[in-house]
Amino acid sequence: MSHLTDDQRQDIEDARAAQSLTRRPTSAAVEELMFTPVNVLDKGFVRVVDYMGDDAAIVQGARVSYGRGTKKISGDRGLIRYLMRHRHTTPFELAELKIHVRAPIFVTRQWFRHRTASINEYSARYSVLEREFYIPEIESIAAQSESNRQGRGEAMSAERAGEVARILREDAAHCYDNYLLMLNETETGETIDESKAGLARELARINLPIGIYTQFYWKVNLWNLLRFLSLRADSHAQYEIRAYADAILAIVETWVPHVYEAFADYVLGAGTISAQGLSLLRAALTSTAPLDPERFGLSGRELRELTDQIPELAGRLTAKASPPVR
Ligand SMILES: Cc1cc2nc3c(=O)[nH]c(=O)nc-3n(C[C@H](O)[C@H](O)[C@H](O)COP(=O)(O)OP(=O)(O)OC[C@H]3O[C@@H](n4cnc5c(N)ncnc54)[C@H](O)[C@@H]3O)c2cc1C
């Protein structure tokens, strides 16, 4: 709980101390996690504040039954795997998770593109933002990727990465100092200069960089959560949002272990192969002759994505087929 003030820690301890009797299904493992922040990045966190349902509730919903799940655990697991495999999605929508997140604004900008959730964010019109800025670890400060315009490439020298971290820190401090000057108040809320008016919070905030931390509550059903995780726990997602997705994945594993297992098998660890890719794959299995990918109508990029998934195929292509370019 290192990213919190003493008051915030006390609030969490009070919330954890309160208990209520319920007939609703609960998960002992999630109850243990409730309210406690899982640290993410340098000052962020994710914490579960509420949830509804469990593996058995998904089975119950799928069967529209009166009782809880099937009689056997193996039956629940098998049905959940079937639902996931065949994209029978609505039973997963019957379970819900509500989390409290502290993340930099540039992460929330990506996060909030996932429209199928309910959000309430901290108001910087109403309240003063905290002096909390994301400064990447030296190892995460990398150069622009040459092959992927949307990503990071090689790590930078320690000297250059240190310079970047210093610029980020100095700019953040400078902007925040000016934010307080415009508000005409100190971090603890005292007026700086009695002769000056404090600028409205909604205006003072506009010079703050997008690395500043914000907070929000996020409530989402399990299916849309899995959709979020499939995109944001993926290697194509930006490292910073991936760090949050990984923390939430661990919560999902604790909460609904059968769903997590099916999701890992049929979505996270699975691949996508087009009709053309399947034709090439079938040909590779039925013939030993070198294969000409052009005959199968695969573009260079599609071929690269296919051989990324099945590297063994690269050795089966004709010599003239250009080697997958990174
Ligand atoms: C690696 C990566 C790079 C990206 N790059 C960019 C970028 O450069 N620029 C950019 O703007 N965005 C970018 N995005 C955001 C992306 O386009 C999606 O907006 C985001 O991932 C949310 O996905 P979603 O729409 O499936 O999720 P949700 O909004 O949660 O929707 C879930 C599903 O509900 C359905 N749905 C939701 N709303 C509607 C609707 N209004 N109409 C029809 N169906 C709907 C769709 O089936 C959708 O898939 C990027 C995302 C990723 C993962």
The ligand as an SDF file (V2000), in Angstrom:
LIG
                    3D

 53 58  0  0  0  0  0  0  0  0999 V2000
   -3.0190   -1.9120  -29.9260 C   0  0  0  0  0  0  0  0  0  0  0  0
   -4.1510   -0.9250  -30.0810 C   0  0  0  0  0  0  0  0  0  0  0  0
   -3.9740    0.2220  -30.8470 C   0  0  0  0  0  0  0  0  0  0  0  0
   -5.0240    1.1430  -30.9970 C   0  0  0  0  0  0  0  0  0  0  0  0
   -4.8040    2.2780  -31.7310 N   0  0  0  0  0  0  0  0  0  0  0  0
   -5.7930    3.2020  -31.8290 C   0  0  0  0  0  0  0  0  0  0  0  0
   -5.5680    4.4220  -32.5630 C   0  0  0  0  0  0  0  0  0  0  0  0
   -4.5130    4.6560  -33.1150 O   0  0  0  0  0  0  0  0  0  0  0  0
   -6.5830    5.3270  -32.6050 N   0  0  0  0  0  0  0  0  0  0  0  0
   -7.7970    5.1000  -32.0090 C   0  0  0  0  0  0  0  0  0  0  0  0
   -8.6710    5.9560  -32.0980 O   0  0  0  0  0  0  0  0  0  0  0  0
   -8.0280    3.9600  -31.3140 N   0  0  0  0  0  0  0  0  0  0  0  0
   -7.0710    3.0190  -31.2050 C   0  0  0  0  0  0  0  0  0  0  0  0
   -7.3040    1.8590  -30.4820 N   0  0  0  0  0  0  0  0  0  0  0  0
   -8.6100    1.7000  -29.8270 C   0  0  0  0  0  0  0  0  0  0  0  0
   -9.4810    0.6640  -30.5660 C   0  0  0  0  0  0  0  0  0  0  0  0
   -9.7960    1.0940  -31.8650 O   0  0  0  0  0  0  0  0  0  0  0  0
  -10.7800    0.4230  -29.7680 C   0  0  0  0  0  0  0  0  0  0  0  0
  -11.5080    1.6090  -29.6960 O   0  0  0  0  0  0  0  0  0  0  0  0
  -10.5080   -0.0440  -28.3680 C   0  0  0  0  0  0  0  0  0  0  0  0
   -9.5960   -1.0900  -28.3680 O   0  0  0  0  0  0  0  0  0  0  0  0
  -11.8160   -0.5080  -27.7190 C   0  0  0  0  0  0  0  0  0  0  0  0
  -12.2160   -1.7140  -28.3140 O   0  0  0  0  0  0  0  0  0  0  0  0
  -13.7340   -2.0580  -28.5260 P   0  0  0  0  0  0  0  0  0  0  0  0
  -14.3900   -1.0030  -29.3590 O   0  0  0  0  0  0  0  0  0  0  0  0
  -13.8160   -3.4570  -29.0330 O   0  0  0  0  0  0  0  0  0  0  0  0
  -14.2590   -2.0330  -26.9980 O   0  0  0  0  0  0  0  0  0  0  0  0
  -15.6430   -1.5510  -26.4260 P   0  0  0  0  0  0  0  0  0  0  0  0
  -15.8600   -0.1170  -26.7070 O   0  0  0  0  0  0  0  0  0  0  0  0
  -15.6820   -1.9870  -24.9880 O   0  0  0  0  0  0  0  0  0  0  0  0
  -16.6890   -2.3730  -27.2230 O   0  0  0  0  0  0  0  0  0  0  0  0
  -16.7710   -3.7980  -27.1120 C   0  0  0  0  0  0  0  0  0  0  0  0
  -17.5690   -4.2850  -28.3210 C   0  0  0  0  0  0  0  0  0  0  0  0
  -18.8960   -3.7240  -28.2290 O   0  0  0  0  0  0  0  0  0  0  0  0
  -19.3380   -3.3740  -29.5350 C   0  0  0  0  0  0  0  0  0  0  0  0
  -19.5720   -1.9250  -29.5830 N   0  0  0  0  0  0  0  0  0  0  0  0
  -19.2700   -1.0110  -28.6180 C   0  0  0  0  0  0  0  0  0  0  0  0
  -19.6660    0.2050  -29.0080 N   0  0  0  0  0  0  0  0  0  0  0  0
  -20.2060    0.0660  -30.2360 C   0  0  0  0  0  0  0  0  0  0  0  0
  -20.7790    0.9650  -31.1760 C   0  0  0  0  0  0  0  0  0  0  0  0
  -20.9090    2.2570  -30.9070 N   0  0  0  0  0  0  0  0  0  0  0  0
  -21.2120    0.4720  -32.3480 N   0  0  0  0  0  0  0  0  0  0  0  0
  -21.0940   -0.8370  -32.6170 C   0  0  0  0  0  0  0  0  0  0  0  0
  -20.5730   -1.7410  -31.7940 N   0  0  0  0  0  0  0  0  0  0  0  0
  -20.1390   -1.3060  -30.6100 C   0  0  0  0  0  0  0  0  0  0  0  0
  -18.2660   -3.8140  -30.5020 C   0  0  0  0  0  0  0  0  0  0  0  0
  -18.5070   -5.1220  -30.9110 O   0  0  0  0  0  0  0  0  0  0  0  0
  -17.0090   -3.7950  -29.6670 C   0  0  0  0  0  0  0  0  0  0  0  0
  -15.9810   -4.6260  -30.1610 O   0  0  0  0  0  0  0  0  0  0  0  0
   -6.2790    0.9240  -30.3540 C   0  0  0  0  0  0  0  0  0  0  0  0
   -6.4500   -0.2390  -29.5920 C   0  0  0  0  0  0  0  0  0  0  0  0
   -5.4140   -1.1480  -29.4430 C   0  0  0  0  0  0  0  0  0  0  0  0
   -5.6290   -2.3740  -28.5930 C   0  0  0  0  0  0  0  0  0  0  0  0
  1  2  1  0
  2  3  1  0
  2 52  2  0
  3  4  2  0
  4  5  1  0
  4 50  1  0
  5  6  2  0
  6  7  1  0
  6 13  1  0
  7  8  2  0
  7  9  1  0
  9 10  1  0
 10 11  2  0
 10 12  1  0
 12 13  2  0
 13 14  1  0
 14 15  1  0
 14 50  1  0
 15 16  1  0
 16 17  1  0
 16 18  1  0
 18 19  1  0
 18 20  1  0
 20 21  1  0
 20 22  1  0
 22 23  1  0
 23 24  1  0
 24 25  2  0
 24 26  1  0
 24 27  1  0
 27 28  1  0
 28 29  2  0
 28 30  1  0
 28 31  1  0
 31 32  1  0
 32 33  1  0
 33 34  1  0
 33 48  1  0
 34 35  1  0
 35 36  1  0
 35 46  1  0
 36 37  1  0
 36 45  1  0
 37 38  2  0
 38 39  1  0
 39 40  1  0
 39 45  2  0
 40 41  1  0
 40 42  2  0
 42 43  1  0
 43 44  2  0
 44 45  1  0
 46 47  1  0
 46 48  1  0
 48 49  1  0
 50 51  2  0
 51 52  1  0
 52 53  1  0
M  END
$$$$
